[in-house]
Amino acid sequence: MTKDLTLPKDAASRNDSEPPNFIDLPEDLTMPDGRPAAFRVKCNVSGAMSLSVPAAEASFTVLQRIGRRGEEQLVDSVQVLCGEQDNGTITVRVLVWTPKGLEPLQVALLTSRPEGAATGNDLIECDLGHKEY
């Protein structure tokens, strides 16, 4: 069962309050070699299979079945690219493919800087502008 992570409308948001989707991380983000991981990747498929692992970087692609010229085909639909930049910035980039577009469209870029102090409530910067990738 999925936990409801929505905040009540009257909830006060303070700089020191925990985000609603906060998870305590003792060794939750440690790679097998002991290095800290930038991500924890979780994947559930039809409730039958699941994966939850720490990762220094990750990407996954969802292919979607379509009908074209009387045949069924699989085409890239959504791709998520996760990585850490040289300056320590951690990014999650969400790309989608449109039926007519040859190149993916970036629909979200989430950025965090775990080593730097966040200002205000900007724990994760979120750019939802659509851009060619």
C-alpha positions as CSV (number, residue, x, y, z in Angstrom):
1,M,0.0,0.0,0.0
2,T,1.3,3.4,-0.9
3,K,1.7,6.0,1.9
4,D,-0.1,9.3,1.4
5,L,2.7,12.0,1.3
6,T,0.5,15.0,0.7
7,L,0.7,17.9,3.2
8,P,-2.4,19.4,4.7
9,K,-3.2,22.8,3.3
10,D,-2.6,24.5,6.6
11,A,0.7,22.8,7.2
12,A,3.5,25.2,8.1
13,S,6.6,24.7,6.0
14,R,9.8,25.7,7.9
15,N,13.4,25.6,6.8
16,D,14.2,23.0,9.5
17,S,11.2,20.7,9.0
18,E,11.6,17.4,7.3
19,P,10.2,17.0,3.7
20,P,7.0,14.8,3.6
21,N,8.9,12.1,1.7
22,F,11.9,12.1,4.0
23,I,13.7,8.7,4.8
24,D,16.2,8.3,7.5
25,L,19.4,6.9,6.1
26,P,21.8,5.0,8.3
27,E,23.5,2.8,5.8
28,D,20.8,3.2,3.2
29,L,23.1,5.1,0.8
30,T,26.3,3.1,1.1
31,M,27.7,1.4,-2.0
32,P,29.1,-2.2,-1.6
33,D,32.6,-0.8,-1.6
34,G,31.8,1.6,1.3
35,R,31.5,4.8,-0.8
36,P,28.5,7.0,-0.3
37,A,25.9,6.6,-3.0
38,A,24.1,9.6,-4.5
39,F,20.9,7.7,-5.0
40,R,18.7,4.9,-3.8
41,V,16.9,3.4,-6.8
42,K,13.6,1.6,-6.3
43,C,11.7,-0.2,-8.9
44,N,8.5,-2.2,-8.6
45,V,7.0,-4.2,-11.5
46,S,3.3,-5.3,-11.2
47,G,3.9,-6.0,-7.5
48,A,5.6,-9.3,-8.4
49,M,9.2,-8.0,-8.7
50,S,11.1,-5.2,-6.9
51,L,14.5,-3.8,-6.7
52,S,15.9,-1.4,-4.2
53,V,19.7,-0.6,-4.3
54,P,22.1,2.3,-3.6
55,A,23.6,3.7,-6.7
56,A,26.3,6.2,-7.6
57,E,24.5,6.8,-10.9
58,A,21.5,5.3,-12.6
59,S,19.3,5.4,-15.7
60,F,16.2,3.6,-16.7
61,T,14.1,3.6,-19.8
62,V,10.4,2.7,-20.2
63,L,9.5,1.4,-23.6
64,Q,5.9,1.5,-24.6
65,R,4.0,-0.7,-27.0
66,I,2.4,1.1,-29.9
67,G,0.7,0.0,-33.2
68,R,2.3,1.3,-36.3
69,R,1.6,0.3,-39.9
70,G,-0.4,-2.6,-38.7
71,E,2.3,-4.0,-36.4
72,E,3.0,-3.8,-32.7
73,Q,6.3,-2.1,-31.8
74,L,8.1,-1.0,-28.7
75,V,9.4,2.6,-28.6
76,D,11.2,4.7,-26.0
77,S,8.6,6.6,-24.0
78,V,10.3,7.9,-20.8
79,Q,13.9,7.9,-19.7
80,V,15.3,9.0,-16.3
81,L,19.0,9.8,-16.0
82,C,20.6,10.2,-12.5
83,G,24.1,11.3,-11.9
84,E,26.5,13.3,-9.8
85,Q,28.4,16.2,-11.5
86,D,32.1,17.0,-10.8
87,N,31.1,19.8,-8.5
88,G,29.1,17.5,-6.3
89,T,25.7,18.5,-7.7
90,I,23.3,15.6,-8.0
91,T,20.8,15.6,-10.8
92,V,17.8,13.6,-11.9
93,R,16.7,14.4,-15.5
94,V,13.4,13.1,-17.0
95,L,13.1,12.8,-20.7
96,V,10.1,11.9,-22.8
97,W,9.8,11.0,-26.5
98,T,6.8,12.3,-28.5
99,P,5.4,10.3,-31.3
100,K,6.5,12.8,-33.9
101,G,9.8,13.9,-32.3
102,L,13.1,12.2,-33.1
103,E,14.9,13.7,-30.1
104,P,13.8,13.4,-26.5
105,L,12.2,16.4,-24.6
106,Q,13.5,17.2,-21.1
107,V,10.4,17.7,-19.0
108,A,12.1,17.9,-15.6
109,L,15.5,18.5,-14.1
110,L,15.8,18.0,-10.3
111,T,19.1,19.3,-8.7
112,S,20.4,19.0,-5.2
113,R,23.7,19.9,-3.5
114,P,24.0,17.6,-0.4
115,E,27.4,19.1,0.6
116,G,26.2,22.7,0.6
117,A,23.7,24.2,2.9
118,A,20.3,24.6,1.3
119,T,18.7,28.0,1.5
120,G,15.0,28.4,2.4
121,N,13.0,25.4,1.3
122,D,15.0,24.7,-1.8
123,L,16.3,21.3,-0.8
124,I,15.8,20.2,-4.4
125,E,15.7,22.7,-7.2
126,C,13.1,21.7,-9.8
127,D,13.1,22.9,-13.4
128,L,9.9,21.8,-15.1
129,G,10.6,23.8,-18.3
130,H,10.4,21.7,-21.4
131,K,13.6,21.7,-23.4
132,E,15.0,19.8,-26.3
133,Y,17.7,17.4,-25.0
